[in-house]
C-alpha cells in the first residue's frame, strides 16, 4: 500500500483503489461477500470518491449502510412484486455502501473498533428484520385469523436462528480473546474441520450451499423470486412455503456450523 496524505482527496480512482482496496481486503476468505468480488468493488470507489468530497466520517457512512439495510426490510412490507423488487435493489445498495465505509476509513486512516461495532449492528439488525418482514408477508394483510400469527412467529424464529448462526463466528473470536489466543487470520485453512467425517460433510455442503442463504442479499433475491412465483401460485402460499423452508434449512445450518466450529482449530489452544 502506498503512502498518502489522508487529509487530501485522492487524485484519481486508480490511487483510491490502490490505497483502499489492498490485496488483504480483496482476498479475504470470509469477510468479502460474493457480490463485492463480482462487481461492487469495481464501482464502490466511485461512490467513495463522492463521499470523500464531503465531511461525512467513515462511521457516518456505516450509519447510512444501517439505514439502507433497515429500508430493505421495510420494503418487503410492501405487498407483491413491487416491494420485493425494491428490497432487491436496496439489498445491493446496502452492500455497496458497506464497501465504501471501509474505503473511506482506509483513505482517511480512521479505522476504529466503533466502526467495526457499527458494521456488526448493521448486518445483524438487517438480517434479523428481513425474516420478520418475510413472516409478515407470509401472514398476509390484514391479520384476520389466529393462524396468521403462526407465520409471523415463524418469521421471528427464523430471525433468531439467523442471528445465532452469525453470532457463532463472533463467539469464536470472543472465546479466543478471553483465552489469551491470537486473532485468527481470515484464511480458509483456519476454518477447516480437523475431524475427517465433519470435514467431508462440510465439503459436501458446498455442493448444496443452503447455509449461504441467510445474508441480506440472498434473502432479498429469494424473496424476489418468491414474489414472481406468487403471481402464478398465489402470494401467501409461496411466502408460507418460503418461510418454512428457510427456517428448516437455517436450523440445519446452525447445527452444522456449531459442529464445524467445535471440530476446527478455531477453538483449540
N, C-alpha and C positions, 0 to 999 in steps of 0.2 A: 504494500500500500504506500502510495507516495505521500510526502508531507504536504500539507496545505494550510492556509490561514483560515481557521474555522469562522473567523469574523467576516470573511468575504464571501460573496456569492461565487458559485462555480463559473468558470469562463466558457465551458462547453459541456454538452451532455456526456461526451467521452470522459472528461475529467470527473464529472459527477459519478459516472459508472465506476471508474477506477477506485474512487475513494469509498463509495457507499455499497458497492457490490463486489467485495473481495472474494477470492475463492472459498474462504472459510464460511462465507454466507451462502454462496451459490451451491456448494457441495454438501451442505448439511443433510444428514440422512433422514432425520425425523422432523426437524423444525420447519422445513420448507414444504409447503403444500404443492401438489402437482400442478395446480393452476399457475402458481408462481413460476415454476420451472418451465411450463408450457408457453406462457405468454405474458403474464403480469409483470415479471421482472424486465421484460422488454419495453413496457410502456410506463412503468412506475417512475423512472427518472424524469419523465416529462411533468408528471404531477408534482414530484418532489421539487423540480425546478421552480414551478409556480409557487409552491408553499414557502420556499426559501426567500422569495421576494417579499414575504410578509413577516410579521413579528411573531407568528404562532410558534410555540415551542413543540418539541417532539411529543411531550405529554399531551399537549393540546391536540395534536394530530391523532394521537391514540384515543382521546376523548371523542373526536369525530368518528373514529372507527367504531367505538362503542355505540354511538347514536345510530350509525348506519346499520349496525347489527340488530339493534332493537327495532329499527324500522323494518328490517327484513321480516322479523317475526310478526310485526303488526300488519304487514302487507298480506300475510296469509289469512288474516281475519276477513279480508275482502272475498266474498264467495266467488266460486267459479275460476275460470282460466285467468281472468284479469289479475286477481290477487296473486295467484301462483306465478304468473309471468313477471309481475313487479318484484316479487320476492326473489326470483331467479336473478334478475338484474342487480338488485340491491346486494344479494349474496356475493356476486362477483365484485361489486364496488367495495364492499367491506374488505375483501381480501386485497384489493388494490391499495386502499388507504392503509391497510396493515403493512404492506410492503413499504409504503412511503414513510410511515412513522419511524421505522428503524433507519431508513436512509437519511432522514432529517437529523436523527440523533447522531449517526456516524459522521455526517458532514460537520455538524456543529460541536461534535465531541461532548455531547450532553447525555450519554447513556447513563442510566441510573436504576437502582432497584425499584424506584417508584414507577418507572416506565414499564419494567417487566411486570410489576404487580398490576398496573392498569391494563396491560395487554391480556393478562390472565383473566381479569374481570370481564373484559370484552368478550373473549371467546367462551368462557364458562356461562355467562348470562345469556348470550345469544343462542348457544347450543342447548340451553335449558328452555328458553322461551319458544323456540321453534317447535319442539314436540308438543308443548302445551297448546300452541296455536293449531297444530295438526289435530289434536284431540278435540278442540272446539269445532274445527271443520268437519270432523267425523260425526260430531253430535248434531250438526246442522243448526239452522236458525228458524225460529227461536227454540229454546229448550222447553218443550211442552210435555215431556214424559220422563218418568224416572229413569228409563233406560238410557236417555241422553247423557246422564251423569256417569254412566259406565264408561263412555268414550272419553269424556273429559278426565276421568280418573286414570284411564289408561295413558292418556297424554302426559299427565303429571308423573305417572310411574315411569314412562319412557324417559322423561326429563331427568328423573332421579338416577336411573341406571346409566344414562349417558354421562352425567356429571361424575358419578362414582368411577366410571371407566376412565375418564380424563384425570381424575384425582389420583388414580393409582400411580401414574408416572411421577406426579409431584410428591407423592408419599415416598417413592424410592429416593428422591433427592433429599427429602427431609430426614429419612432414616439414615442415609449415608452421612449427612452432615452431623446428625446427633451422635453417630458412632465414630466421628472423627476421621472418616474416609474421604479420599479425594473426590472431586466432582467428576462425574462420568463424561467422557468425550462423546460427542454426537456421532458415533460410528456404529454400523450395523453389527459388527462382531461383539460389541458390548451387550447387545440385547439378545444374542443367540442363546437359546437354552442349552445347558450342558448335558441334560438328560436326553438320551438318543430318541426315545419314544416321543417326548414332548417336542423335540426339535423337528422330528419327522412330521408330526401333526401340524406344527407351525408352517412348515414348508408346503404341506397340502392346502392349508388355509389360504395361501397366496393365490391358488387357482380359483378359489371362490371367496374373494376378499370382502365378505359381508361386514367384517369388523371396521372397514373403512367408510361405512355408510353414514357415520354419525357426526361428521363435520358439517358446519352450516352450508357449505357449498353443495355437498352431496345431498343433504336433506332438501334443499330448495330444488335441486334437479329432479329428485324423486317426486316431490310434491307437484312439480310442473307436469311431469309425465302422468301422474295420477289424475291431475285435473283434465288433461287431454282425454284419458281413458274414461273419465267421468262423463264426458259429453256423449259417450255411446252407452255406457253401462248404467250411469246414474251416479252423481257425485257422492252422496252419503255412503253408498255401498262400497265404492272404490276406496274412499278415505278410511272407512272402517276396516277393510281388509288390510290397508296400508299400515294402520296403527298397530294392529295385532301382529302383522309380520315383522315390523320394525322392533316391537317390544320383544318378541320371541328371539330374534337374532341378536338383539342388544344384550339380553341376559346371557346367551351363549358366548358372545364376545367378551363380556365382563368376566365370566368364569375362566375362559381361555386365557385372557390377559393376566389374571391373577396367577394361574398355574405357570404361565410362561415366565413371569417375573420371579416367582419362587424357585424356578428351575434354572435361572440365568445367573451370571456372575454379578449382576447389579446389586444383589442383596447379600453377597458373600464378602467377608472381610479378607 
